[in-house]
Amino acid sequence: FQDLKARDVIIGTAGVGSNSHTFPLGMNAVIGTRFKTIPGYSGGAQIRTTAMERGELHGSCGIFVSTLGAQFGQPLSEGKLNVVLQMGLTRHPKYKDVPNALELANDESGRQSLELLFAQLALGRPILAPPDVPKDRADFLSKAFEATMRDPQFLAEAERTNVETRWFDGPRMRDVMMKMESAPPSIKTRVKQILDQQS
């Protein structure tokens, strides 16, 4: 990780406004990394990793752990691709020895800013229903989803196909959204300044 602060690191991004673009800018502002973002590598993480293999880029940010496992298992196992920093509210169990950017913030304001920036990741790829769904039906759907995510046959198939099954329930997701909404105005302003950056 210290190399990210010691020299310029060229990062390919999907474009301005994408996590692959805004997350490096946030870490530059808060923890002193020296990411240089190059937009235009849209079309998924594979595009950026191919550019890394060609020597165009040094790295990529904002790749979900589920994507790493599904698309890059072999280069990870061979040491051709390394995860050097995590972005999220906690360390992921699969990468428990890799530092999380929140841990590296220089002060509490910086930590809270990164926390607000990364909070959307806790929502991951949400499954939603329309707001007018009757409560009993919404509860049934929620319980059915939870039962699926705990089903031994489903979990065995997910493991066989290397699909990530880490998930959060509705109350946890509501808590995350409420915490985002209630962040102090100074933190929201700082994150807005990060998001307003173009390079």
Backbone as a chain_set.jsonl record, in Angstrom:
{"seq": "FQDLKARDVIIGTAGVGSNSHTFPLGMNAVIGTRFKTIPGYSGGAQIRTTAMERGELHGSCGIFVSTLGAQFGQPLSEGKLNVVLQMGLTRHPKYKDVPNALELANDESGRQSLELLFAQLALGRPILAPPDVPKDRADFLSKAFEATMRDPQFLAEAERTNVETRWFDGPRMRDVMMKMESAPPSIKTRVKQILDQQS", "coords": {"N": [[0.819, -1.204, 0.0], [1.973, 1.252, 0.709], [3.409, 2.027, -1.52], [1.506, 3.229, -3.103], [1.343, 5.745, -2.127], [3.813, 6.723, -2.489], [4.5, 7.076, -5.133], [3.327, 8.086, -8.415], [0.402, 6.471, -9.557], [-1.085, 4.959, -12.174], [-4.413, 4.761, -12.963], [-7.009, 3.142, -14.585], [-10.284, 4.137, -15.506], [-13.893, 3.714, -15.589], [-15.121, 6.01, -16.28], [-15.936, 9.497, -15.621], [-17.66, 9.972, -12.615], [-18.139, 7.304, -12.115], [-17.609, 4.58, -9.769], [-15.061, 3.559, -10.07], [-13.681, 5.772, -10.77], [-14.283, 7.889, -8.933], [-13.624, 6.803, -6.407], [-10.722, 6.476, -6.307], [-10.055, 9.225, -6.379], [-11.172, 10.091, -3.988], [-9.567, 8.707, -2.164], [-7.091, 9.838, -2.739], [-7.561, 12.433, -1.782], [-8.024, 12.01, 0.932], [-6.286, 10.056, 2.121], [-3.866, 10.419, 0.932], [-2.936, 9.045, -1.339], [-1.525, 8.632, -4.65], [-3.039, 8.463, -7.039], [-3.532, 8.574, -10.513], [-6.064, 9.267, -12.552], [-7.443, 7.82, -15.452], [-9.928, 8.212, -17.564], [-12.312, 6.368, -19.64], [-12.102, 3.661, -19.918], [-14.387, 1.883, -20.208], [-16.954, -0.677, -19.921], [-16.609, -2.759, -18.194], [-14.66, -4.518, -15.65], [-12.841, -6.255, -16.816], [-11.851, -5.027, -19.109], [-10.144, -3.079, -18.06], [-8.287, -4.642, -16.65], [-7.117, -6.05, -18.73], [-5.836, -3.938, -20.004], [-3.994, -3.402, -18.014], [-2.39, -5.678, -18.205], [-1.217, -5.164, -20.644], [0.431, -3.115, -19.97], [-0.461, -0.523, -20.0], [-1.814, 0.522, -17.833], [-1.439, 0.831, -14.26], [-3.142, -0.125, -12.363], [-6.478, -0.781, -11.026], [-9.516, 0.441, -9.659], [-12.365, -0.096, -7.49], [-13.502, -2.623, -8.004], [-15.806, -5.132, -7.498], [-15.722, -7.673, -4.961], [-17.094, -9.963, -5.649], [-16.896, -9.883, -8.422], [-14.141, -10.113, -8.735], [-13.749, -12.78, -7.847], [-15.337, -14.222, -9.683], [-14.356, -13.529, -12.247], [-11.58, -13.266, -12.171], [-10.193, -15.306, -10.88], [-8.055, -17.092, -11.571], [-5.733, -15.397, -12.344], [-5.439, -14.141, -9.861], [-4.853, -16.285, -8.136], [-2.44, -17.064, -9.219], [-0.821, -14.97, -8.616], [-0.597, -12.895, -10.395], [-2.299, -10.823, -10.32], [-2.996, -8.554, -7.823], [-4.576, -7.693, -4.762], [-4.411, -4.755, -3.11], [-5.549, -2.852, -1.534], [-8.553, -2.19, 0.21], [-11.889, -0.991, -0.299], [-14.562, -0.066, 1.451], [-17.05, -0.549, 4.052], [-16.123, -2.301, 5.915], [-13.456, -4.717, 6.353], [-13.319, -7.237, 3.899], [-14.152, -10.658, 4.414], [-12.71, -12.47, 2.751], [-10.419, -11.125, 2.221], [-8.994, -10.505, 4.556], [-6.488, -9.734, 5.439], [-5.775, -7.563, 3.983], [-5.386, -4.09, 3.953], [-7.964, -1.713, 4.803], [-9.233, 1.244, 3.349], [-10.536, 3.001, 5.092], [-9.265, 2.605, 7.503], [-6.927, 3.922, 7.165], [-7.24, 6.609, 7.037], [-6.321, 9.99, 7.746], [-7.524, 11.515, 9.716], [-10.547, 11.927, 11.739], [-12.546, 13.246, 10.302], [-11.781, 12.696, 7.675], [-12.027, 9.909, 7.689], [-14.798, 9.618, 8.103], [-15.682, 10.808, 5.762], [-14.761, 9.06, 3.742], [-16.204, 6.855, 4.574], [-18.843, 7.673, 4.049], [-18.649, 7.938, 1.283], [-18.095, 5.294, 0.523], [-20.297, 3.929, 1.478], [-22.4, 3.214, -0.2], [-21.577, 0.812, -1.26], [-22.254, -1.105, 0.56], [-24.834, -1.536, -0.049], [-24.625, -2.842, -2.359], [-25.745, -4.878, -4.893], [-28.761, -4.269, -4.967], [-31.95, -5.856, -4.35], [-35.105, -4.957, -5.15], [-38.534, -3.998, -4.539], [-41.608, -2.541, -5.782], [-42.831, 0.509, -4.188], [-45.491, 0.304, -3.354], [-46.131, -2.283, -2.674], [-47.985, -4.599, -0.787], [-47.52, -4.94, 2.769], [-47.495, -7.558, 3.917], [-46.886, -9.122, 1.709], [-44.417, -8.063, 0.939], [-42.924, -8.743, 3.205], [-43.037, -11.521, 2.956], [-41.601, -11.905, 0.544], [-39.101, -10.966, 1.354], [-38.444, -12.823, 3.366], [-38.387, -15.139, 1.827], [-36.245, -14.612, 0.128], [-34.165, -14.521, 2.012], [-34.26, -17.167, 2.919], [-33.479, -18.505, 0.604], [-30.837, -17.586, 0.364], [-29.688, -18.915, 2.448], [-29.945, -21.541, 1.853], [-28.729, -24.813, 1.645], [-28.271, -26.257, -0.792], [-28.313, -24.225, -2.708], [-26.107, -22.706, -1.782], [-24.033, -24.54, -2.104], [-23.99, -24.809, -4.892], [-23.337, -22.186, -5.576], [-20.78, -22.005, -4.485], [-19.494, -23.912, -6.044], [-19.539, -22.685, -8.545], [-18.118, -20.45, -8.023], [-19.364, -18.075, -7.09], [-20.079, -15.125, -5.377], [-21.659, -14.979, -2.201], [-22.179, -13.333, -0.088], [-24.31, -11.308, 1.828], [-26.74, -8.793, 2.826], [-29.446, -8.1, 5.038], [-32.759, -6.53, 4.811], [-33.218, -4.67, 7.051], [-30.529, -4.034, 7.727], [-29.683, -2.75, 5.393], [-31.434, -0.565, 5.34], [-30.498, 0.731, 7.625], [-27.937, 1.513, 6.785], [-28.589, 3.322, 4.731], [-29.965, 5.284, 6.205], [-27.918, 6.168, 7.834], [-26.237, 7.313, 5.937], [-27.889, 9.411, 5.111], [-28.012, 10.911, 7.462], [-25.482, 11.907, 7.838], [-23.049, 14.342, 8.923], [-23.343, 17.77, 7.813], [-20.87, 18.949, 7.062], [-19.336, 16.761, 6.336], [-20.797, 15.739, 4.189], [-20.426, 17.882, 2.455], [-17.664, 17.746, 2.025], [-17.44, 15.268, 0.723], [-18.954, 15.832, -1.538], [-17.269, 17.701, -2.745], [-15.166, 16.036, -3.443], [-16.496, 14.378, -5.283], [-17.064, 16.236, -7.212], [-14.697, 16.659, -8.474], [-12.825, 16.3, -11.488], [-10.568, 15.07, -12.368]], "CA": [[0.0, 0.0, 0.0], [2.798, 2.463, 0.801], [3.798, 2.419, -2.881], [0.454, 4.073, -3.655], [1.585, 7.098, -1.632], [5.194, 7.106, -2.79], [4.679, 7.402, -6.554], [2.103, 8.152, -9.208], [-0.136, 5.175, -9.946], [-2.058, 5.218, -13.236], [-5.613, 3.951, -12.774], [-8.029, 3.269, -15.622], [-11.625, 4.223, -14.938], [-15.011, 3.594, -16.531], [-15.524, 7.366, -16.652], [-16.253, 10.419, -14.543], [-18.885, 9.612, -11.907], [-18.138, 5.884, -11.764], [-16.824, 4.261, -8.576], [-13.659, 3.355, -10.458], [-13.096, 7.109, -10.92], [-14.421, 8.707, -7.732], [-12.95, 6.215, -5.248], [-9.317, 6.895, -6.249], [-9.993, 10.643, -6.037], [-11.44, 10.177, -2.56], [-8.388, 8.256, -1.416], [-6.065, 10.879, -2.9], [-7.895, 13.571, -0.931], [-8.101, 11.682, 2.356], [-5.153, 9.297, 2.676], [-2.611, 10.815, 0.298], [-2.476, 8.234, -2.468], [-1.186, 9.426, -5.834], [-3.697, 7.881, -8.201], [-3.797, 9.395, -11.684], [-7.188, 8.589, -13.185], [-7.567, 7.909, -16.909], [-11.25, 7.702, -17.93], [-12.484, 5.83, -20.982], [-12.003, 2.204, -19.901], [-15.71, 1.391, -19.847], [-17.246, -2.015, -20.417], [-16.34, -3.777, -17.181], [-13.327, -4.603, -15.068], [-11.952, -7.022, -17.698], [-11.199, -4.075, -20.012], [-9.05, -2.43, -17.336], [-7.229, -5.596, -16.338], [-6.406, -6.307, -19.986], [-4.939, -2.788, -20.183], [-2.901, -3.593, -17.05], [-1.497, -6.695, -18.769], [-0.468, -4.535, -21.742], [1.317, -2.098, -19.425], [-1.052, 0.813, -20.109], [-2.274, 0.934, -16.513], [-0.84, 0.175, -13.099], [-4.152, -0.765, -11.536], [-7.893, -0.479, -11.191], [-10.239, 0.575, -8.391], [-13.809, -0.261, -7.513], [-13.946, -3.928, -8.5], [-16.466, -5.907, -6.447], [-15.112, -8.96, -4.63], [-17.789, -10.981, -6.437], [-16.317, -9.834, -9.767], [-12.795, -10.688, -8.638], [-13.845, -14.231, -7.77], [-15.947, -14.804, -10.878], [-13.634, -13.255, -13.493], [-10.119, -13.18, -12.069], [-9.696, -16.301, -9.94], [-6.759, -17.644, -11.963], [-4.627, -14.455, -12.141], [-5.252, -13.907, -8.427], [-4.17, -17.445, -7.544], [-1.079, -17.109, -9.758], [-0.085, -13.788, -8.185], [-0.478, -11.916, -11.482], [-3.186, -9.732, -9.93], [-2.945, -8.438, -6.368], [-5.448, -6.729, -4.094], [-3.534, -4.07, -2.15], [-6.327, -1.928, -0.705], [-9.996, -2.401, 0.154], [-12.766, 0.158, -0.145], [-15.834, -0.548, 1.963], [-17.256, -0.197, 5.454], [-15.344, -3.253, 6.709], [-12.637, -5.625, 5.556], [-14.048, -8.415, 3.423], [-13.56, -11.879, 4.988], [-11.763, -13.117, 1.85], [-9.206, -10.312, 2.154], [-8.887, -9.98, 5.917], [-5.153, -9.2, 5.678], [-5.568, -6.4, 3.114], [-5.91, -2.915, 4.667], [-9.143, -0.989, 4.325], [-8.931, 2.67, 3.275], [-11.047, 3.683, 6.288], [-8.277, 2.471, 8.571], [-5.741, 4.689, 6.831], [-7.561, 8.039, 7.017], [-5.463, 10.758, 8.648], [-8.305, 12.09, 10.809], [-11.91, 11.441, 11.818], [-13.301, 13.818, 9.19], [-11.439, 11.914, 6.486], [-12.61, 8.57, 7.811], [-16.233, 9.737, 7.874], [-15.893, 11.124, 4.347], [-14.633, 7.807, 2.999], [-17.32, 6.0, 4.973], [-20.011, 8.106, 3.287], [-18.388, 7.63, -0.121], [-18.126, 3.848, 0.318], [-21.503, 3.314, 2.058], [-23.208, 2.633, -1.272], [-21.13, -0.554, -1.527], [-22.987, -2.007, 1.453], [-26.094, -1.836, -0.722], [-24.241, -3.795, -3.396], [-26.686, -4.994, -6.005], [-29.994, -4.505, -4.199], [-33.17, -6.392, -4.946], [-36.149, -4.068, -4.67], [-39.909, -4.132, -5.027], [-42.247, -1.219, -5.819], [-43.205, 0.995, -2.854], [-46.878, 0.024, -2.984], [-46.341, -3.708, -2.402], [-48.52, -4.785, 0.571], [-46.488, -5.323, 3.736], [-47.391, -9.005, 4.089], [-46.214, -9.661, 0.53], [-43.016, -7.636, 1.029], [-42.305, -9.583, 4.232], [-42.893, -12.862, 2.386], [-40.49, -11.855, -0.414], [-37.868, -10.818, 2.113], [-38.15, -14.107, 4.018], [-38.04, -16.105, 0.78], [-34.873, -14.308, -0.302], [-33.267, -14.952, 3.083], [-34.229, -18.633, 2.909], [-32.659, -18.899, -0.546], [-29.43, -17.286, 0.643], [-29.204, -19.862, 3.461], [-30.234, -22.892, 1.382], [-27.483, -25.568, 1.417], [-28.091, -26.594, -2.205], [-27.938, -22.968, -3.369], [-24.75, -22.345, -1.362], [-23.104, -25.486, -2.729], [-23.884, -24.443, -6.311], [-22.617, -20.912, -5.638], [-19.364, -22.288, -4.241], [-18.986, -24.64, -7.206], [-19.362, -21.754, -9.664], [-17.321, -19.321, -7.526], [-20.218, -16.895, -7.014], [-20.128, -14.506, -4.052], [-22.986, -15.083, -1.581], [-22.284, -12.437, 1.067], [-25.499, -10.49, 1.632], [-27.264, -8.087, 3.996], [-30.906, -8.074, 5.03], [-33.4, -5.227, 4.66], [-32.916, -3.729, 8.142], [-29.142, -3.543, 7.624], [-29.606, -1.803, 4.279], [-32.096, 0.664, 5.783], [-29.582, 1.398, 8.563], [-26.88, 2.151, 6.001], [-29.152, 4.495, 4.043], [-30.255, 6.303, 7.208], [-26.641, 6.737, 8.271], [-25.807, 8.197, 4.858], [-28.733, 10.604, 5.144], [-27.773, 11.694, 8.673], [-24.079, 12.341, 7.93], [-22.936, 15.781, 9.177], [-23.243, 18.595, 6.597], [-19.47, 19.168, 6.672], [-18.871, 15.539, 5.673], [-21.458, 15.716, 2.883], [-19.758, 18.894, 1.625], [-16.346, 17.235, 1.634], [-17.638, 14.213, -0.28], [-19.391, 16.507, -2.757], [-16.07, 18.283, -3.354], [-14.455, 14.913, -4.072], [-17.255, 13.941, -6.452], [-17.034, 17.299, -8.221], [-13.415, 16.636, -9.179], [-12.896, 15.638, -12.788], [-9.342, 14.319, -12.661]], "C": [[0.859, 1.262, 0.0], [3.262, 2.937, -0.571], [2.766, 3.36, -3.506], [0.599, 5.523, -3.213], [2.956, 7.618, -2.046], [5.397, 7.513, -4.238], [3.331, 7.467, -7.244], [1.694, 6.755, -9.657], [-1.259, 5.435, -10.948], [-3.201, 4.212, -13.141], [-6.571, 4.195, -13.933], [-9.405, 3.278, -14.995], [-12.686, 4.085, -16.024], [-15.508, 4.965, -16.979], [-15.859, 8.193, -15.435], [-17.601, 10.043, -13.93], [-18.956, 8.154, -11.514], [-17.331, 5.681, -10.476], [-15.349, 4.115, -8.906], [-12.931, 4.68, -10.616], [-13.134, 7.892, -9.611], [-13.693, 8.124, -6.518], [-11.459, 6.569, -5.2], [-9.162, 8.374, -5.872], [-10.232, 10.855, -4.551], [-10.236, 9.765, -1.74], [-7.216, 9.215, -1.577], [-6.294, 12.002, -1.9], [-7.763, 13.249, 0.553], [-6.845, 10.996, 2.885], [-3.845, 9.531, 1.934], [-2.074, 9.886, -0.764], [-2.229, 9.147, -3.66], [-1.74, 8.771, -7.099], [-3.877, 8.941, -9.281], [-4.875, 8.679, -12.485], [-7.252, 8.874, -14.683], [-8.937, 7.342, -17.288], [-11.269, 7.122, -19.344], [-12.386, 4.32, -21.055], [-13.336, 1.614, -19.444], [-15.895, -0.024, -20.39], [-16.891, -3.113, -19.445], [-14.885, -3.842, -16.773], [-12.338, -5.334, -15.984], [-11.187, -6.1, -18.646], [-9.98, -3.46, -19.329], [-7.934, -3.411, -17.006], [-6.45, -5.999, -17.59], [-5.422, -5.18, -20.269], [-3.771, -2.851, -19.199], [-1.894, -4.606, -17.605], [-0.647, -6.13, -19.899], [0.499, -3.47, -21.254], [0.788, -0.679, -19.543], [-1.388, 1.386, -18.744], [-1.5, 0.199, -15.428], [-1.879, -0.588, -12.286], [-5.558, -0.316, -11.868], [-8.529, -0.416, -9.812], [-11.716, 0.259, -8.594], [-14.298, -1.562, -8.114], [-14.568, -4.7, -7.338], [-15.709, -7.216, -6.208], [-15.779, -10.072, -5.43], [-17.244, -11.036, -7.859], [-14.914, -10.423, -9.769], [-12.855, -12.21, -8.661], [-14.343, -14.854, -9.05], [-15.08, -14.662, -12.117], [-12.121, -13.397, -13.383], [-9.503, -14.173, -11.08], [-8.305, -16.797, -10.288], [-5.615, -16.641, -11.807], [-4.387, -14.111, -10.676], [-4.474, -15.053, -7.797], [-2.728, -17.559, -8.013], [-0.233, -15.917, -9.338], [0.128, -12.76, -9.281], [-1.328, -10.677, -11.206], [-3.224, -9.716, -8.409], [-3.939, -7.395, -5.87], [-4.611, -6.076, -2.997], [-4.295, -3.143, -1.216], [-7.815, -2.217, -0.886], [-10.732, -1.081, 0.328], [-14.123, -0.377, 0.258], [-15.938, -0.193, 3.426], [-16.499, -1.118, 6.392], [-14.405, -4.008, 5.775], [-13.493, -6.816, 5.13], [-13.367, -9.664, 3.988], [-12.539, -12.558, 4.081], [-10.423, -12.386, 1.792], [-8.929, -9.671, 3.513], [-7.513, -9.398, 6.228], [-4.829, -7.983, 4.816], [-6.161, -5.175, 3.802], [-7.125, -2.299, 3.978], [-8.819, 0.506, 4.371], [-9.423, 3.435, 4.497], [-10.026, 3.674, 7.413], [-7.094, 3.401, 8.374], [-5.993, 6.197, 6.767], [-6.742, 8.767, 8.078], [-6.207, 11.359, 9.827], [-9.745, 11.583, 10.725], [-12.773, 11.98, 10.681], [-13.034, 13.038, 7.904], [-12.061, 10.539, 6.522], [-14.11, 8.622, 7.526], [-16.544, 10.047, 6.407], [-15.791, 9.876, 3.494], [-15.785, 6.867, 3.318], [-18.585, 6.369, 4.196], [-19.854, 7.757, 1.803], [-18.56, 6.139, -0.408], [-19.445, 3.198, 0.756], [-22.374, 2.65, 1.002], [-22.821, 1.181, -1.551], [-21.843, -1.559, -0.634], [-24.339, -2.375, 0.853], [-25.875, -2.791, -1.877], [-25.149, -3.745, -4.613], [-28.055, -5.307, -5.398], [-31.118, -5.108, -5.033], [-34.328, -5.636, -4.317], [-37.505, -4.456, -5.235], [-40.529, -2.738, -5.038], [-42.712, -0.787, -4.424], [-44.623, 0.643, -2.42], [-47.176, -1.462, -2.767], [-46.888, -3.852, -0.978], [-47.472, -5.368, 1.508], [-46.351, -6.838, 3.876], [-46.664, -9.656, 2.912], [-44.72, -9.303, 0.547], [-42.267, -8.48, 2.066], [-42.063, -10.988, 3.707], [-41.71, -12.907, 1.421], [-39.148, -11.77, 0.301], [-37.46, -12.139, 2.77], [-37.755, -15.17, 2.993], [-36.61, -15.881, 0.285], [-33.876, -14.797, 0.75], [-33.148, -16.474, 3.109], [-33.374, -19.15, 1.756], [-31.178, -18.72, -0.23], [-28.834, -18.205, 1.708], [-29.366, -21.323, 3.017], [-28.948, -23.64, 1.05], [-27.219, -25.891, -0.053], [-27.67, -25.356, -2.999], [-26.493, -22.595, -3.051], [-23.704, -23.261, -1.995], [-22.901, -25.148, -4.201], [-23.11, -23.137, -6.473], [-21.121, -21.137, -5.426], [-18.743, -22.984, -5.445], [-18.691, -23.702, -8.369], [-18.626, -20.47, -9.263], [-18.106, -18.007, -7.533], [-20.292, -16.414, -5.566], [-21.538, -14.589, -3.477], [-23.113, -14.217, -0.328], [-23.454, -11.477, 0.835], [-25.898, -9.834, 2.947], [-28.78, -8.039, 3.896], [-31.435, -6.639, 4.945], [-33.099, -4.255, 5.784], [-31.493, -3.176, 8.081], [-29.037, -2.5, 6.511], [-30.298, -0.488, 4.622], [-31.201, 1.446, 6.73], [-28.486, 2.144, 7.815], [-27.406, 3.414, 5.33], [-29.463, 5.623, 5.017], [-28.972, 6.964, 7.704], [-26.078, 7.67, 7.202], [-26.573, 9.521, 4.909], [-28.385, 11.507, 6.321], [-26.313, 12.121, 8.845], [-24.02, 13.853, 8.144], [-22.784, 16.569, 7.87], [-21.804, 18.807, 6.13], [-18.903, 17.959, 5.938], [-19.498, 15.43, 4.292], [-20.793, 16.708, 1.927], [-18.408, 18.384, 1.141], [-16.471, 16.15, 0.567], [-18.094, 14.824, -1.6], [-18.206, 17.126, -3.485], [-15.251, 17.192, -4.049], [-15.175, 14.495, -5.353], [-17.248, 14.976, -7.574], [-15.717, 17.361, -8.994], [-13.571, 15.886, -10.501], [-11.638, 14.839, -13.099], [-8.476, 14.251, -11.429]], "O": [[0.502, 2.246, -0.649], [3.486, 4.131, -0.764], [3.112, 4.193, -4.343], [0.048, 6.426, -3.841], [3.224, 8.817, -1.962], [6.357, 8.218, -4.553], [2.327, 6.972, -6.732], [2.529, 5.957, -10.083], [-2.265, 6.059, -10.611], [-3.002, 3.0, -13.224], [-6.907, 5.343, -14.227], [-9.673, 2.521, -14.063], [-12.425, 4.305, -17.206], [-16.243, 5.063, -17.961], [-16.046, 7.659, -14.342], [-18.573, 9.822, -14.652], [-19.76, 7.792, -10.655], [-16.479, 6.5, -10.133], [-14.488, 4.501, -8.116], [-11.7, 4.717, -10.599], [-12.133, 8.493, -9.219], [-13.193, 8.879, -5.684], [-10.969, 6.937, -4.132], [-8.246, 8.734, -5.133], [-9.581, 11.69, -3.923], [-9.917, 10.398, -0.734], [-6.428, 9.387, -0.647], [-5.358, 12.47, -1.251], [-7.424, 14.126, 1.347], [-6.383, 11.315, 3.981], [-2.828, 8.92, 2.26], [-0.883, 9.921, -1.07], [-2.672, 10.295, -3.675], [-1.027, 8.554, -8.079], [-4.315, 10.058, -9.006], [-4.631, 7.606, -13.037], [-7.131, 10.019, -15.119], [-9.103, 6.123, -17.333], [-10.358, 7.357, -20.139], [-12.563, 3.741, -22.127], [-13.405, 0.931, -18.422], [-15.106, -0.503, -21.204], [-16.871, -4.286, -19.819], [-14.001, -3.307, -17.442], [-11.137, -5.068, -15.937], [-10.022, -6.348, -18.955], [-8.916, -3.334, -19.936], [-6.758, -3.054, -17.074], [-5.25, -6.261, -17.514], [-4.304, -5.428, -20.721], [-2.672, -2.4, -19.52], [-0.684, -4.41, -17.486], [0.494, -6.548, -20.098], [1.307, -2.967, -22.035], [1.499, 0.274, -19.225], [-1.262, 2.59, -18.52], [-0.979, -0.896, -15.64], [-1.56, -1.565, -11.608], [-5.802, 0.411, -12.831], [-8.124, -1.141, -8.903], [-12.244, 0.333, -9.704], [-15.393, -1.61, -8.675], [-13.924, -4.898, -6.308], [-15.132, -7.79, -7.131], [-15.113, -11.02, -5.848], [-17.141, -12.115, -8.442], [-14.539, -11.146, -10.692], [-12.11, -12.857, -9.398], [-13.842, -15.896, -9.471], [-15.056, -15.561, -12.958], [-11.447, -13.624, -14.388], [-8.438, -13.924, -10.515], [-7.455, -16.917, -9.406], [-4.604, -16.981, -11.194], [-3.256, -13.82, -10.286], [-3.548, -14.829, -7.019], [-1.882, -18.089, -7.293], [0.952, -15.856, -9.667], [0.94, -11.848, -9.125], [-1.102, -9.616, -11.787], [-3.459, -10.747, -7.779], [-4.116, -6.345, -6.488], [-4.154, -6.747, -2.072], [-3.746, -2.693, -0.21], [-8.277, -2.46, -2.001], [-10.259, -0.174, 1.013], [-14.769, -1.075, -0.524], [-15.019, 0.4, 3.989], [-16.254, -0.762, 7.545], [-14.546, -3.944, 4.554], [-14.29, -7.333, 5.913], [-12.139, -9.726, 4.038], [-11.592, -13.166, 4.58], [-9.415, -12.954, 1.369], [-8.669, -8.472, 3.614], [-7.378, -8.64, 7.188], [-3.732, -7.432, 4.907], [-7.325, -5.206, 4.2], [-7.283, -2.359, 2.759], [-8.201, 0.979, 5.325], [-8.798, 4.416, 4.902], [-9.935, 4.628, 8.186], [-6.336, 3.646, 9.312], [-5.08, 6.972, 6.479], [-6.498, 8.24, 9.163], [-5.59, 11.683, 10.842], [-10.12, 10.9, 9.772], [-13.628, 11.268, 10.154], [-13.956, 12.757, 7.138], [-12.564, 10.05, 5.51], [-14.637, 7.779, 6.8], [-17.558, 9.594, 5.878], [-16.629, 9.646, 2.622], [-16.285, 6.167, 2.438], [-19.314, 5.489, 3.739], [-20.809, 7.334, 1.152], [-19.1, 5.758, -1.446], [-19.687, 2.033, 0.438], [-23.016, 1.636, 1.274], [-23.647, 0.403, -2.028], [-22.021, -2.718, -1.009], [-24.92, -3.402, 1.203], [-26.8, -3.467, -2.326], [-25.296, -2.713, -5.267], [-28.457, -6.468, -5.324], [-31.215, -4.895, -6.241], [-34.513, -5.667, -3.101], [-37.612, -5.14, -6.253], [-40.024, -1.838, -4.366], [-42.96, -1.638, -3.569], [-44.925, 0.681, -1.228], [-48.339, -1.857, -2.685], [-46.315, -3.285, -0.048], [-46.644, -6.183, 1.103], [-45.237, -7.356, 3.947], [-45.92, -10.62, 3.09], [-43.87, -10.129, 0.213], [-41.125, -8.883, 1.841], [-41.019, -11.584, 3.972], [-40.906, -13.838, 1.468], [-38.18, -12.419, -0.094], [-36.292, -12.527, 2.738], [-36.89, -16.004, 3.261], [-35.864, -16.832, 0.053], [-32.864, -15.414, 0.415], [-32.055, -17.008, 3.3], [-32.632, -20.119, 1.913], [-30.364, -19.595, -0.522], [-27.614, -18.27, 1.858], [-28.962, -22.236, 3.737], [-28.149, -23.154, 0.249], [-26.079, -25.81, -0.512], [-26.786, -25.426, -3.853], [-25.738, -22.213, -3.945], [-22.622, -22.812, -2.374], [-21.778, -25.194, -4.704], [-22.315, -22.998, -7.403], [-20.294, -20.531, -6.107], [-17.61, -22.689, -5.827], [-17.715, -23.893, -9.095], [-18.523, -19.528, -10.049], [-17.588, -16.963, -7.929], [-20.535, -17.199, -4.649], [-22.509, -14.305, -4.178], [-24.078, -14.368, 0.421], [-23.571, -10.897, -0.244], [-25.469, -10.243, 4.026], [-29.334, -7.948, 2.801], [-30.674, -5.673, 4.998], [-32.751, -3.107, 5.509], [-31.269, -1.995, 8.349], [-28.37, -1.478, 6.678], [-29.819, 0.582, 4.248], [-31.141, 2.674, 6.662], [-28.144, 3.273, 8.167], [-26.749, 4.455, 5.355], [-29.25, 6.792, 4.697], [-28.942, 8.168, 7.962], [-25.503, 8.708, 7.529], [-25.994, 10.599, 4.772], [-28.452, 12.73, 6.203], [-25.949, 12.645, 9.897], [-24.853, 14.579, 7.603], [-22.162, 16.084, 6.925], [-21.546, 18.841, 4.927], [-18.089, 18.105, 5.026], [-18.821, 15.071, 3.328], [-20.616, 16.42, 0.744], [-18.051, 18.571, -0.022], [-15.692, 16.121, -0.386], [-17.668, 14.383, -2.666], [-18.144, 17.081, -4.714], [-14.705, 17.418, -5.129], [-14.54, 14.282, -6.386], [-17.408, 14.632, -8.745], [-15.622, 18.022, -10.028], [-14.361, 14.948, -10.603], [-11.648, 14.009, -14.009], [-7.396, 13.661, -11.466]]}, "num_chains": 1, "name": "protein.A"}
